[in-house]
Amino acid sequence: MVMSHIAWLTVRDITILLGVSEGTVRGWIREQRLTATFFGGRIGYRISDRNLQKFLRRSTERQG
């Protein structure tokens, strides 16, 4: 049996990687452009590395 590993990124991680504000990332989540999972309370939202890659591909396709 193969176990897949999911890397979870915080909203802050995304802001650093993409050079955007926290409000921008939260807006993408609210608009359902960036898929995130809410873990509740102090943990907040987490974005899987797979969902970030999908978001980046779609964003690049729109620009090109």
N, C-alpha and C positions, 0 to 999 in steps of 0.2 A: 504494500500500500504506500502510495506517495503522498506525503503531506505537503500542501502548498503553504508558503509563508507569505503573509500579507504585511506589508510595511504600512503603518498608519502615520500620516502627517497631520500636524496641527494647523490651524488657520495661520498661526504665526510662522510656521515652517514655509507655508505657501507664499506668504508676504516676502520672506527673505529670498526664496528661490526665484520668484517672478518680479520682484522689485515693485510691488504694488501695496496699497494700504490694506489694513485689516477690513475696513469698510467695503472696499472693492471685492475682496474675497467673500465676505459675508453676503454681499449683494448677489454674486454669482451663485452662491448656495441658495439664497432665497428665491432667485429666478429659475432655479433648477438647471442652470447651465453647468454647474459643477456639483457632482453627486457627493454628498457627505452623509455620514452616519452620526446621529446625536447619541452620545453615551451618557448624557445627563449631568446635572450638577456642575461641579468644578471641572470635570473632564471636558465637557463641551463637545464640539464637533471634531470629527476626525475624517480625513480624506485618505482613501487607499491610494497607493502608488498607481494602481491600475486605473482608477478613476481620474487621477491627475493626468495620466498619459492620454486617456480618451479625450479629456477636456482640451489638452494642448493640440491634439490632432485636429479636432473640430475647429478650434480657433485658427489654426494655420490654414485649413481648407477654406475658411471664410475669407481670409485675407488674400489668398493666392488665387 
